[in-house]
Amino acid sequence: MTAQRDTPGPPGADHRLPGGWPAEALAPALLGLLGEAADVMFCAKDADGRYVAVNDAFVQRTGRRSRREVVGRTAAELFVEQLAERYAEQDDRVLRTGEPLRHELELIRREGGAPGWYLTTKLPVRDGAGVVLGLVSISQDLRAADAADPALQGLSRVVELVHARLAEPLRTADLAAAADCSTAVLERRVRRVFGLSPQQLVLRARIDRATDLLTTTDAPLADVATACGFYDQPSFTRQFARLAGETPGQFRRRGR
């Protein structure tokens, strides 16, 4: 895999980075660096959806033992059906439109089976003529962004409000009022501390509560949906499946 130009240019053009480096010289170093990342999953796919490069964190995500067992395969060959379908939908959007997918919140099972929150970004890879050849993707582990983070400081009231009113509608304006700041300031602060938007923070808290109820109680799914602030069970199921790649019922069975 070679580095692509930031903007399309004529085939054969010598694109150089600041400092005079040819862009192609940077690709091996970047791939090596991503290969060492422990809290970031990285992969690259061709236009047919086959993995052409992955790091060890991504290999662990698939449950395989080496990159060799992952490269050349598709998501359908590595993940459960619901996850594979969601990844294929995301990839198709990037490959078809050429537009990036940024900061997609996802609930992913880490090595050992415990679920964790990630932010996924996917960018198209183009050739010198601007034709989309495939995509690259990173998923950042958000495990450090929790209510115990000392960086919260003034956001502690926001976190308390979210957890106290999970079963109620919560607007960004409500959160800003709790933080005694404007919605714009709140947006910046929440993104800096959590890596999320305010509404993603609320959704994460609701799904976290749901995963706890699903694995520690026998409460009916409709009751779980209500307790976690979802309009009804179907909307809860759709939202949960979109984020986790499996329905609440499937998550409950696998969690046990």
Phi and psi in degrees as a GROMACS rama.xvg file:
@    title "Ramachandran Plot"
@    xaxis  label "Phi"
@    yaxis  label "Psi"
@TYPE xy
-114.741  154.853  THR-2
-68.1986  145.481  ALA-3
-104.26  159.208  GLN-4
-68.1976  149.236  ARG-5
-66.0823  -35.1476  ASP-6
-131.971  147.187  THR-7
-59.5161  143.763  PRO-8
-141.883  175.763  GLY-9
-66.1674  143.016  PRO-10
-53.3764  137.966  PRO-11
86.6796  -5.82959  GLY-12
-64.6461  141.559  ALA-13
-91.3462  95.097  ASP-14
-85.7092  125.426  HIS-15
-120.615  146.62  ARG-16
-85.304  164.229  LEU-17
-53.7568  133.917  PRO-18
99.6905  -7.48369  GLY-19
91.0296  0.928594  GLY-20
-69.867  136.665  TRP-21
-69.5578  137.735  PRO-22
-57.3137  -35.1413  ALA-23
-62.3031  -27.0792  GLU-24
-70.905  -21.9168  ALA-25
-81.5819  -25.0852  LEU-26
-58.0624  -49.7455  ALA-27
-59.434  -39.8502  PRO-28
-65.3519  -41.5709  ALA-29
-64.922  -42.6344  LEU-30
-62.9328  -39.8195  LEU-31
-64.9498  -39.9279  GLY-32
-64.8905  -45.444  LEU-33
-64.4347  -30.9209  LEU-34
-65.1473  -25.5999  GLY-35
-89.0899  -14.68  GLU-36
-65.883  129.214  ALA-37
-94.0908  -30.7002  ALA-38
-105.619  11.5646  ASP-39
-130.508  123.686  VAL-40
-90.255  131.159  MET-41
-125.467  141.137  PHE-42
-152.501  157.603  CYS-43
-129.682  139.433  ALA-44
-126.486  150.404  LYS-45
-86.4963  -178.13  ASP-46
-67.5382  -15.795  ALA-47
-93.7363  5.08107  ASP-48
82.7791  14.4309  GLY-49
-94.3798  136.934  ARG-50
-70.0461  129.2  TYR-51
-111.256  -16.8828  VAL-52
-157.892  139.246  ALA-53
-146.732  160.494  VAL-54
-104.89  175.732  ASN-55
-65.1877  -34.538  ASP-56
-61.5257  -37.3414  ALA-57
-70.0022  -38.9061  PHE-58
-58.4009  -44.3437  VAL-59
-60.4456  -36.5403  GLN-60
-60.4823  -35.7812  ARG-61
-81.4217  -14.7941  THR-62
83.2441  5.16399  GLY-63
-85.453  172.985  ARG-64
-100.196  -20.9369  ARG-65
-151.115  162.729  SER-66
-62.369  -31.7664  ARG-67
-59.6151  -31.2383  ARG-68
-79.521  -9.18364  GLU-69
-106.712  -46.1269  VAL-70
-60.2211  133.365  VAL-71
94.6922  -11.1559  GLY-72
-97.8069  168.723  ARG-73
-107.717  168.522  THR-74
-59.5368  -35.8899  ALA-75
-62.9337  -24.7497  ALA-76
-88.9603  -10.1217  GLU-77
-118.381  -23.1701  LEU-78
-124.354  163.728  PHE-79
-63.7827  159.843  VAL-80
-54.9242  -45.8982  GLU-81
-63.3119  -42.3061  GLN-82
-65.9881  -44.9326  LEU-83
-59.8887  -40.3211  ALA-84
-65.9388  -39.8366  GLU-85
-67.3551  -43.4568  ARG-86
-63.052  -39.7742  TYR-87
-64.0342  -38.2904  ALA-88
-65.4089  -44.0078  GLU-89
-61.7456  -47.9384  GLN-90
-61.6134  -42.5283  ASP-91
-61.1787  -39.013  ASP-92
-62.9128  -43.3173  ARG-93
-68.8067  -44.7641  VAL-94
-69.5137  -36.3063  LEU-95
-76.4004  -41.2496  ARG-96
-95.0244  -21.3092  THR-97
73.9399  9.55284  GLY-98
-99.4087  141.227  GLU-99
-71.7362  156.228  PRO-100
-109.778  119.361  LEU-101
-121.165  139.214  ARG-102
55.6218  47.7739  HIS-103
-82.1885  119.094  GLU-104
-77.0813  130.177  LEU-105
-139.319  144.287  GLU-106
-102.239  112.911  LEU-107
-124.6  138.068  ILE-108
-75.3463  125.493  ARG-109
-79.936  174.118  ARG-110
-57.9821  130.597  GLU-111
100.392  -11.867  GLY-112
101.92  -12.7383  GLY-113
-73.8287  133.722  ALA-114
-74.2828  146.018  PRO-115
-143.25  158.414  GLY-116
-94.6974  138.347  TRP-117
-136.404  151.883  TYR-118
-111.071  123.636  LEU-119
-109.394  135.421  THR-120
-127.503  134.867  THR-121
-126.694  131.421  LYS-122
-123.447  141.892  LEU-123
-71.8046  147.718  PRO-124
-109.2  127.542  VAL-125
-118.018  156.179  ARG-126
-88.0962  -175.537  ASP-127
-63.2516  -22.1999  GLY-128
-92.7544  2.35803  ALA-129
89.2011  4.49948  GLY-130
-76.9482  133.373  VAL-131
-73.5327  119.944  VAL-132
-96.9843  -22.7157  LEU-133
171.396  -152.262  GLY-134
-151.261  160.357  LEU-135
-120.919  149.689  VAL-136
-141.586  139.278  SER-137
-128.936  144.025  ILE-138
-126.02  116.462  SER-139
-93.9557  127.515  GLN-140
-72.054  126.82  ASP-141
-99.8492  22.8838  LEU-142
-60.7546  -25.5061  ARG-143
-78.2921  -14.7218  ALA-144
-94.939  81.9542  ALA-145
-132.515  -179.572  ASP-146
-65.7359  -15.6433  ALA-147
-88.7398  -2.30692  ALA-148
-62.4911  120.895  ASP-149
-64.1683  -17.5515  PRO-150
-72.4937  -8.34245  ALA-151
-61.176  -53.4336  LEU-152
45.103  -107.945  GLN-153
-65.3372  -14.7289  GLY-154
-85.1549  -1.95332  LEU-155
-59.9559  -36.5244  SER-156
-66.1241  -34.3887  ARG-157
-64.7602  -46.707  VAL-158
-61.6347  -42.4338  VAL-159
-62.3433  -42.1555  GLU-160
-63.577  -44.2209  LEU-161
-58.2767  -47.5229  VAL-162
-72.8057  -29.0524  HIS-163
-76.1284  -26.2442  ALA-164
-122.249  33.5377  ARG-165
-58.521  -33.7032  LEU-166
-81.4362  -1.82631  ALA-167
-112.897  158.949  GLU-168
-63.6525  136.822  PRO-169
-130.752  118.313  LEU-170
-94.2905  158.907  ARG-171
-59.5139  -34.194  THR-172
-63.2712  -35.0216  ALA-173
-64.0057  -41.1851  ASP-174
-68.3042  -39.7869  LEU-175
-63.7228  -38.7166  ALA-176
-63.2914  -39.8797  ALA-177
-64.6285  -33.9077  ALA-178
-86.7143  -5.63888  ALA-179
57.5442  50.1755  ASP-180
-151.029  173.364  CYS-181
-75.6728  163.528  SER-182
-63.8091  -35.1225  THR-183
-64.7672  -43.4756  ALA-184
-65.9392  -42.0269  VAL-185
-59.6396  -44.272  LEU-186
-55.4587  -47.5024  GLU-187
-64.6419  -43.0026  ARG-188
-66.6896  -43.4105  ARG-189
-66.4829  -39.6574  VAL-190
-66.0303  -37.4899  ARG-191
-66.9023  -40.6025  ARG-192
-83.5418  -45.2387  VAL-193
-103.353  -18.4851  PHE-194
75.7536  16.6266  GLY-195
-128.653  162.734  LEU-196
-80.4092  162.76  SER-197
-56.1929  -42.5191  PRO-198
-70.5678  -31.2886  GLN-199
-66.5458  -34.6  GLN-200
-62.6195  -43.394  LEU-201
-64.0045  -45.2137  VAL-202
-63.5703  -41.1297  LEU-203
-60.0373  -44.0617  ARG-204
-62.9245  -39.369  ALA-205
-66.6939  -42.5183  ARG-206
-70.028  -36.3966  ILE-207
-59.7444  -44.1863  ASP-208
-62.8187  -40.4557  ARG-209
-63.4584  -43.5236  ALA-210
-63.4542  -34.7354  THR-211
-66.5353  -46.244  ASP-212
-65.9382  -34.9759  LEU-213
-67.7557  -33.0853  LEU-214
-100.019  -12.704  THR-215
-116.412  -6.97107  THR-216
-134.853  168.998  THR-217
-106.513  20.4361  ASP-218
-57.9304  137.443  ALA-219
-57.2641  151.59  PRO-220
-59.7983  -34.8121  LEU-221
-62.9904  -38.4339  ALA-222
-70.2017  -37.7719  ASP-223
-62.355  -43.5372  VAL-224
-58.7935  -46.6289  ALA-225
-64.9782  -42.5248  THR-226
-65.8706  -23.9772  ALA-227
-103.548  9.2832  CYS-228
87.2701  16.2506  GLY-229
-91.838  149.292  PHE-230
-59.6199  -44.7575  TYR-231
-159.51  178.142  ASP-232
-63.1153  -43.5527  GLN-233
-59.7206  -41.5135  PRO-234
-67.6418  -36.7392  SER-235
-62.1379  -45.538  PHE-236
-62.9529  -43.4785  THR-237
-63.3775  -46.1999  ARG-238
-66.7875  -42.6821  GLN-239
-63.6827  -45.215  PHE-240
-65.0302  -35.7887  ALA-241
-63.8258  -39.0022  ARG-242
-83.6149  -39.8523  LEU-243
-100.93  -13.5299  ALA-244
76.6899  9.8506  GLY-245
-153.12  155.503  GLU-246
-73.2304  163.321  THR-247
-57.1556  -39.1818  PRO-248
-62.4559  -43.6325  GLY-249
-64.6324  -40.8429  GLN-250
-61.6666  -42.3934  PHE-251
-61.4873  -45.7761  ARG-252
-65.0189  -43.1791  ARG-253
-70.413  -32.8456  ARG-254
-68.4538  -20.6319  GLY-255
